[in-house]
């Protein structure tokens, strides 16, 4: 059996907290995605495969 719980804000304070919680979790997720992307590009640029194709300036 599955249970579904709905949280419905009933006051302005609860509504503000609900919006703040959603925006904070979205911001953290976006930061993690961008950080993973930056690490992937960095590791690819520093791999030996690209060393002869790109200049030292592009690696930095």
Residue pairs with C-beta under 8 A, 6 or more apart in sequence:
7 18
9 15
9 17
9 18
44 50
45 54
45 58
45 59
46 59
